[in-house]
Amino acid sequence: MDSLTIQGNIYDLRLIDNMIATEEQGTMKELDTYKLFQRDIYKTYTQIRHIHKPKACEKLSLEKVKANLRDHWLEIYLNLTIQEAETVIEYAELFFGLAIK
């Protein structure tokens, strides 16, 4: 997957992966895109978690969110494929680690 559309924004995953791998700041525009990507990843992850467990006070662990992914719910409520949802979860784990486990 070369790009990902979340929260109405289209992201070039090669650019994001390059910024993660090299830990370079890049241009101001690239840095802004990277920060927005992180925010959109977190927001989308919480939406994925919410459609699988609507009681927000009872947070699901990252592993349970992965195990409970449902194609039908993702497409109806978030307009995401299972592959896109898995990509979002991978980046959420990378960026936020223990904070979302």
Order of alpha helices (4+ residues) and beta strands (2+ residues): beta-beta-alpha-alpha-alpha-alpha
